Amino acid sequence: MTRKLTLIIALFISVFSTQAQSDPFQIHLEPLRMEGLPGIQAYAWGQHDGLWLIVGGRIDGLHRRQPWATFNPEGRNIQLTVVDPAHQKIWTSPLTSLSIPLQDQLSSTNMEFHQDGNTLYLVGGYGHSQTIDAKVTYAMLTAIDMPSVIMAVINGQDLSPYVKTMTDPRFAVTGGHLHKINETYFLVGGQKFDGNYNPMNHPSFTQEYINGFRRFQLENDGTSIKVTQYTSVTDTAAFHRRDYNVAPLILPDGQEGLMSYSGPFQLIADLPYLNVVSIDQNKYTAVPGFAQYYCNYHSAVMPMYSSADQAMHTIFFGGIAQYADEDGKLVEDSDVPFVKTISRVTQDAQGMLTEYKLSIEMPGYLGASAEFIPASGIPRYDNGVIKLDQLRGDSMLVGYVYGGIESTAANIFWINDSDQSVAHPVAYKVYVVKRKGPIKDQLNVQSHNGLQLQIFPTSGDEMFNILFTLSQKSRISVTISDEKGKVVLKEDWTNQVQLGANHFIRKVKPFTIGEMYAVTMTVDGKSATQYVRVKA
């Protein structure tokens, strides 16, 4: 679900510098030419013996903004699909052999899911309930016997013996993520959304962010599912986000963990949060000093770990983001558009995170609400992270980016009448190229300067909002200049700032449509400059 789009600026940040070392690997994409592959976005998936099982999601593009048209029942994916990418075969089965509640959930969008052995677990999801003739977030936890359901789909058999479900209001979540660390499941982020979406926040829906994560264990005897060891953690500042990315990782100490990445929406601004939060078996930590700029919504994500370098690399394929590169500059668009960027977030042995823009792009505005599906037989840790050091040869197929939204342009929301985007009916082979070559990935210095600086004007007046974060007490000043270099505001904020988040509102004159303003923030003698152009 895309936010209300009201902000009216463009922000330009010169942030790139040359890396001091070679790129750890390169990425190569190649379309999988497969006739009949359906277009599906915001779906759940599992795999068995090289076969994919695709569940739920939408068969249309970006949801429309009109309450009567958005998330319409006709756009649901009302069948299960089995894909054999190696032999390019596809089988489908309608959901009609299942109960009405299961048909509803298994055709919903943005379910949380995780495969444990031969069982695919599905949580929540948003869609049209046939029982009450309304759109709801389903309070359901469902288990699918993967080998049996795949064979039932291939052979056209009844699905019901192999799908078990339970109802529990604690699982009424959509747009979050379900992962497992050791024996414990983590349901992270997301929201409970009931009713008809509208971008003007008229009372056609109710929305409740989870603002945290739910931790539990499952007992599944094949007949029933039991939830045990349930606890809930709430931290609005860390987890007020949904429809974003949470991915597994290997922590610097070698243990399994999760990373909750940037995502929508801030409480004080209609913009995504840029910070990230690390989660392990026992605790969570907001990562200090790091901001993720290139990917802010749910997209295809590929995690890899090098034990030799003790480096965790996570690749984000396209999607939707507040920032994109244009001619060596990091360009901010508060409409948060579709992007083509492929980016990498790397955590080194000391736990420091840094963001890079890869030299290749997606072949279009792709990747949003898509999934990365690993290739069969790829060496992986128990939590799904690829073992980078064990990939053989110079170039190796590691998986596929499948489905998602294909947009005809970067910003389509306010003109969207269903023709501007579709569910993308293509999968892309993803190859990791390990041979060393020229330095191509661009280091985003802004990602680790510690400020998390965001600037936007208040619509309809001459006020600039300046958001930033401080990790330690600092001497800080700000200067705003117009296109001619004339200083229109200069202030020392040393005695006004606080540790953590800061929000300043300042009047700027002249405040001219089309004018570009340079905003320079100096912290303990180190400066960061951003350029803000006010749009009509």
N, C-alpha and C positions, 0 to 999 in steps of 0.2 A: 504494500500500500504506500503510495507516494504522498509526500506531505503537501500541504498548502504552499504554493509558490508565490511569494509576495515580495521578496527582496530585489533590489534594482541596481546592483553594482557589478563592476568587473574589477578584479584585483590582480595586479601584476607583481610578481616577486622574483627577483633575480637570485637564484639559490644554488646554482650548480658549481661544482668544482671538480677537479680531476682526481680519480682514485689513486691511492698510493700503491695499489696492487692489481694483479690481473683479476678479471671476473672469475668466480669459482666455477662457472659453467655457462652455457648458452642454451637457449630454448628455441626449438624449431617447431612450427605448426604445419600440418598437412591435412587438407580436407579428406574425410573418409567418404568416398563415393559410394553411397548406399541407397539404392532406389527404395522408396516407400518408407523411409525413416520419418516418423511423425515429428512435428514441431510441438514441443511441450516445455513449459517454463514453470518454475517454482514447484518442482515435483520432489518425490522421495525415490530413492533407489537402493537396491541391494544387488549382489552378484553371487553366482555359484557356478563353478566349473567353467568359467569364462563367459557365462551368460548373464546379461543384465535383466533385472526386473524393475520396470518403471511403474510407479504408483502415484496417482493423483496429479495435482498441478493443473495448469490452464493450457488450453490449446489455442488461445488468442494472444494478443500482444499486451502492451501496457494498458492497465485498467483505465477506463474512461472516467471523467470527472463528474458526470451527471449521476445523481443517486439512483435514478431509474434505470441507468444503463450499465453502471459499474458492477463488475463481478457477476454478470448475468449467468443464469444456470446453463445456457447454451454453450458457454465457454469452458465448462468443466471437462476434465478428462475422465470419462465414465467407463474406461476399460483398463485392464492390465496389459502391459506390453512386455514381451520378452525379446531381447535383441542379442544376436550372435554376431559380434563385430568381426570375428575372424573369418567366418564363412558367409557373412552378409545375409543373414536370414532374420526374419521378423515374424513373430506370432502375437496374436491379440486374443483377449477374452473379455466379454462384457462382465460387469459386476453383478448381473441380475441373479446369479445363484446364491448371493449373500443376502443377509437381512437388510432391511431398509436403513437402519442406523449405520451398518458397515458400508453400504453403498454410499451413503452421504459422506462419511469420514474419508473413505478411500478415493473419493473424487474431489477432495478439498485441496486448497492451496496453502503452501507454506507450513506443512506439517514438520514437526521435529522428528528425526529418525536416526537410528543407529543399528548396525548389524552386529550381532554377537554370535559368532559361530554360524550355525545354519538358521538362526532366527533374526528376522528383521522386525525391530520394534518401531511403532509409529505412535506419535503423541499429537493430540490436538488437531490443528488445522482449521481454516476458515472456509465456509462455503454455505450453499443454500440447503437448508434442511427440508426434506420432503415431509417430515412429520409435522412441523409447525408452520411450514411455508414462509420461512424467514431465514435471513443470513445470520449465522452464529459461529462462534468458536467452539469446536466439539470437545466435550469433557471426557475424552476417551484415551485409553492406552490399548493398542492392538499389537498382537504378535502374529507374524506370518512365517510359516514353515517354508523356507526358501526352496529346497529341493523339490518338495511335494507340489507347491504352487506352480513352480516353473513347469513341471511335467504336466500338471493339470491344464495350464494355459496351452502348452504345445499340443496336447491330445484332446482339447476341447471338453474337459471333464468338469465336474462340480468342484467349486473352490471351497465351499463352506467347511469341509472337514479339516482344512489346513489353516484356518484363520480364526484366532481366538481374541476376544476383546473384553474389556471391563470399563465401567463408567466410574469416574472419580473427578470431582471438581478441581482437584489440584493439578489436573492435566489439561485444563481448558486454556491452552497456550497456542499462539500462532506467531510465526516470525522469530522464534528463538532457535536454540540448537540443543540437541541431545547427544552427549558424548559419555564415554566411560573411562574412568581412571582406575586401574586395577579392578576391584570388584564393585566399585561404586559408580552409579550413574549421576550425571550432572545435567539438569535441564536449565539452560542459561539464557537469560534475557527473554525478549518477546513481549507479548501483550495478550490480553483477552479483549477481543473486538466483536461486538454484536450489533447487527443492524446494517443499514445502507451507508457506505462511505460517501462523504461529500467533502470537497476541499475548503468549504467556507465554515466548517465546524457548526453547521446548523444541527438541531437536535434530532438527527435521523439515526444516530448510533450512540453507543456507549463504549468507552475505551479505557482500559486499565492496564498500564504498564506493569510488568512483573517486578521491575526494579531490583533484581537480584538473581539468585539461582536456587534451585531445589535439588537436594542431594538425597539419594535413596538407593536401595538394592532391590532386586527382583528375584522372585522364586517362580519358576515356570515348569510345571510338571507335564506339560503337553495338553492338559485339560483345562487348567485355570492358571491365572497369574496373580501373584500376591506381592504387594509392596511392603518392604520392611525397611527399618533403619532410616525413616524419613526425617529430614530436617530442612528448614528453609532459612536462607540468608537474604536479608534486605539491605541494600546500600544504593540509594537513588543516585548519588553522585557518581558511582562507578558503573551502574548497570541500567541507567535509564535509556535504553535503546532497543530497537527491534528491526527486523528485516535487514540484518547485517551479517557479519562473518564472525564465527567462533570456530577455531581450528585447533587440532591437536598439535602438540610440539614435544620435543625433548628438551628439558630444562638444563641449564648449565651444570647442575649436579648429576645429570644422567637420568633423572627420574621423569616419568611421564607427566604431562600437564596439559593445560589448555591456554589459549590466548583469546580474550574477548577484544575484538578490534574496534575501530572507529565506526560510528553509526548514528542514526537519527533517533530523537531530536533533542536539542538542548532545551532546558526549562526556560531560559531567558532569551533565546533567540531561535528563529526558525532555520537553524543550521545544524549539521551533524557535529557530534563530539569528535575530537581528533585524537584523544588519548586512548590508551589501551590498558587492559587489566590482565595480569597473569594469575592463573589459578592452578593450585596443586591439590594433592589429596587432602590437605589439612587447612589451607588458608588461601587468601587471594591478596594481590598487591597491585595497586595502581602503579604502572611503570613510570618512574619520574623522568622528566626531561625529554620524552619522546612524543611525537605527533605523527599520525598517518594521514597523508594528504591525498594520495592517488586513488584510493578506493574507499567509499563510505557506505555502500549498500551491499546486500547479499550478491555474491558473484561466485564464479568457479574459482576454487582455491586448491593449490597443490603444496603440501608441506614435505620438506626433505631435510635430513640431518646428516652432517658429516662428523663422524666420531673422531676422525683424525684431526680435524680442525676445531672440534667442539663448537661447530657453528650450525645454527638452525636457520634454514632458508624457507620462507613461505612466499609462494608466487600467487599473485592475484591477476586474473585474466579479465581485462576490460571492466564493464559494469557501469556504475553510476558514481560520480565523484564531484566534489566541490572544486577540484583543482585538476588541471591538465597542462602539459608542456606545449608551448608555442615558441618555436625559434629560440630555444634555450632559456625561456622564462617560464616560471610556474604561474599559470594564469588561473585566477579565481573567478568562478561564476556562481553567484548566490542562488541561481535557479537549480543548481546541483544537477547537471545534465548527464546524458549518456556519454561515455568516453571510449576511446580505443586503446588506452594505455594498458600495457602489461608491466606490473611493478613487482618488486621484491622487497620484503622486510627481512633483514638478517639480524639474528641475535648472536653475539660472539661469546667466547668462553667466559668473559667477565660479566655477561648479562646485558651488555649495551646493545640497544636496538638502533638500526639505521635503515632508512628507506632509499631505494634506488628505482629509477625508471629504466626498463630494459630497452634495448635498441630496436626491438621489433614491436609491432602493434597488432592488435586484433584486426582481421580483414574487414572491418566495418564496426558500427556501433553495436557491439555484441558483448556477451558475458554476464549481463545482469540476469539474475535468477536462473543461471546455468549451474551445472555441476561438473566437477572433475571426477571421473571414474577411473581408478587405477587399472592398468593392464594386468591380465592374469599372470601370476608367477613372479611379479615384481617383488624384490625383497623389501619387507616392511616390518616395522615394529608392531607390537600388539595393538597400539592405538591408531595404526594406519599410516604413520609417518614413513616415508620412503627412506631406505638406507642408501644414501647417496654414494658412499664409498664402495658399495657392493654392486653398483651398476657396471656392467661389462661392456667393453668396446668404446669406440670414440663417440658413437651415437646410439641411443637405445630408446625404443618406444616404451614410455612409462605410463601412458594412460590417454584419456580422451576428455576433451571439453565438449559437452553435449547439451543442446537445447538452449533455453534461455530466451530472452527478448531480443529481437532484431529490430532496431529503430532506423528510420530513414534519415534522421537528423539528430543533433545533440539535444535540442530543446523542443519537445513536441507536446508537452502536457496540456497546455492551454488551447492547442489547436487539434487535440486528439479526437477524431471522430471514428476511430477504429481502423483507418486506412494507413496511419503513420507508422504502425509497427505490427509485427507478427511474432508468433512463437517460432523460433528458428529451427528448421527441419534438417540441421546439419550437425555432424560430430567432427571434431578436429583431432587428429592424432597429435599427441604431444611427445616430442623427442627431447631428451637431455643430451646435449653435446658437451663432452667433458674435456676435449682437447683445448689447450690454452691458446688464446688468440689476442688480438689487439683489445685494448680497453674500450668497451662500448657502453656499458651501463653507466648511467649518470647518477652520481651521489646527490641526494637532496639534503643539502646542509640544513635547510629549514627544519627537517624532521627531528634533529637532535640539538637545536639551540636552546631548548628548554622553555621557550615562551608560549608555544601554542597560540600564536598571535592571529586573531581574526578581526577584521574591520568591516563595518557596513553602516550606511546612513539609515536613519529612521525615515521611513516613507512619509512624504508630505511635509517635511520641515527641513531645517538646515543643521540637523544634529548628526554627528558621527558617533557610532558605538564602537568602542575599542575594548576587545576582550583579550586577556592574556593570563598566563599562569606564572607564578614565581615559586621556586623551590627553596629559596633562601633570601634573607633580608638583603636588599640591594639598593644602590643608588640608581634612580631611573628617571629619565626625562623623555618627552615626546615633542617632535616638531612636525608640523603639517605645512607643506608648501604647494602653491599652485603650479600650473604648467610653465609659467614664466620664471619660476624660482622664488617668487615672493613668499615670505613666511607669513602665513595667516594665523598660526597658533604656535606658541612655544611655551612649555610649562615644565616645571620640575615636580615630580610626583613622589619623591623619596619619602616624604612624611605622610603620604596618603595611602600608599599601597599596603597590602597585607600578604602573608604567605598563602599560597594556593590561588584560587580564582579571583580575578579582579575584573571589574566592569566599569568603565568610565564613559560618560556621555559628554561631548563637547560641541558647542555651536561653532560653525565654520562659515565665514563670509569672505568673499562671495561664494555661494553654493550654486554652481552653475551646471545645468544639464549638459552632458558631453565633456565637461572639464575633467582633467586628470589631476589628482592630488597625490603628492608623495608624502607618505607617513613614515617617519623615522623614529624608532624607539631605541634609546641607548640605555643599556644596563651595565653598570660598572665598567664603562668605557667601551663596551662592544655594542655595535649598532646593527639593526636589521631594518631594511627599508622595504615598504610595500607601496604599490601604486594603485590608487583607487579611481576608477572612472565612473562617474555618475551617469547611469542610463536614463533615457526618457521613459 
